[in-house]
Amino acid sequence: MTAYFIWKEEYGVGVPELDDQHRYLFRLGNSIQDSADSEAEAYAHKLYIYTKKHFVAEESHMSEISFPLVVEHMKLHNALLRDLNTILHGVVSKGEDFEKLKLFFLNWLVEHILYHDKQYFKYTRRSGSGKK
């Protein structure tokens, strides 16, 4: 399975730093899709490290603007990190198929960024806390 990710401005949350991070995640997702199985471990580590950094920035902004679903969103982030950690462990210790990481990334982008982060986007726009 190969899926490529195309960033559209409508996916943005209206905060330049976070939108830049989301754009990077889309680029990283495309790089992962084009990678060989032998690169799985390196990409899994890179994705995990960047994801943690991104979640900290996103949660910090959500708290600053008093986003009412911040606790629920943090739970989603924690679940994503747990799932990614499980995949990372499988890739590193068991040499599992790279397709699991690719599928995880696809589901994350489609469900999390394009659905859950849209709620955040709408709140950011309504509250005037976006900086576009």
N, C-alpha and C positions, 0 to 999 in steps of 0.2 A: 504494500500500500504506500503510495506516495501522494502527499497532499501539499500544495504550496499555499502560502499565506500572503495575501495582498492587503496592505494597510490602506484604510480609507479614513479620511479626516473625521467622518462621522463616528468612528470608534473611539475617538479621543474623549478624555474626561475634562478637558479644558484647562489642565495644569501642565505647562510646557515640560517640566522635569519628568512627570509621570507619563505624558504622552511620548516623550523621547524614549523612555524605558520600554513602553509597550511597542514602539516601532522597532527597537533593538530586539525584543523578544520575537517579533515577526521575522526579522532577518535571521536570527539564530534558529528559529524553527525551519526556515528554508535551508539553512546550512545543514541542519540535522537530516532533513529529508534527502539531501544530496550525498550524504556521507556513507562510507563503507562501514560494515559491521565492526571492523578493526578499530574504528574511531569512537565506538559507542561509549567506552569508559570516559574518555576525555570530554566528550560532549555532555554526558550525564553529570560529571563534576561541574563543568562550566555552567550548565543550566541550574544546578542546585545552588551554587554560590550566588549567581546573579538573581535568582528567584528570591532568595532570602533578603538580599539587598533591596530589591524592588518592593517586597512586601513591607519592609520596615519603613520605607519612604511613603508608600501608599497609606499605611495605617497611621503614620504620624500626621499626614495631611488630613485624613478622615477625622482624627481626634481634634485637630486644630479648628476644623470647621463645624465640629459637633454633628457629624453625620450620624443620624439616628440608628443606622444599622451597622455601626462600626464593630460591635461585639460579634454579631452574626458573620460579618465579613471576615473578621479575624479567625473565626472558627473555620471558615472555608479555606483561608490561607493555611491554617495549621493542618487541615486534612490534605490539602494539596502537597504540602511539604512532607507529610508522612508517606503519602503515596509515591512521591518522587524519591524519597529515601529508600523505600522498599524496592523500587525499580533499580536505583543506583546499586543497592546491595546485590541484587540479582545479576546485574550486568558485570559488576566487579568480581564477585565471589563465585558465580556459577556460569559466567559467560553466556547468559541468557540472550535470546534474540533481541536485536536492536529494535525490532518492530514494536516492542512494548513501549519503548521510550517515544517512538514516533507517534504511536496511538495516544499515549498520555498527553503529548504536546498538542495534538489535534483537539482532543477533548477539552483540554485546558483552555486553549484559545477560543474555541467555539462556545463552550459553556461559561467559563469564568469571565474572560475579558469581554466577550461580545454580549453576554447576558447580565451577569452579576455586576460587572463594572459599569454597565449602562445605568443601573440604579444610582450608583455613585455619581455618574456623569450628570444625570438629571438633577440630583440634589445640588451638585456643585454649580450648575447653571442657574437654578432657582435662587440659590443663596447668594449668587454674585461672587463666589469665591474662586471661579475659574479666572485665569489670567491670559486669555487669548486676546 
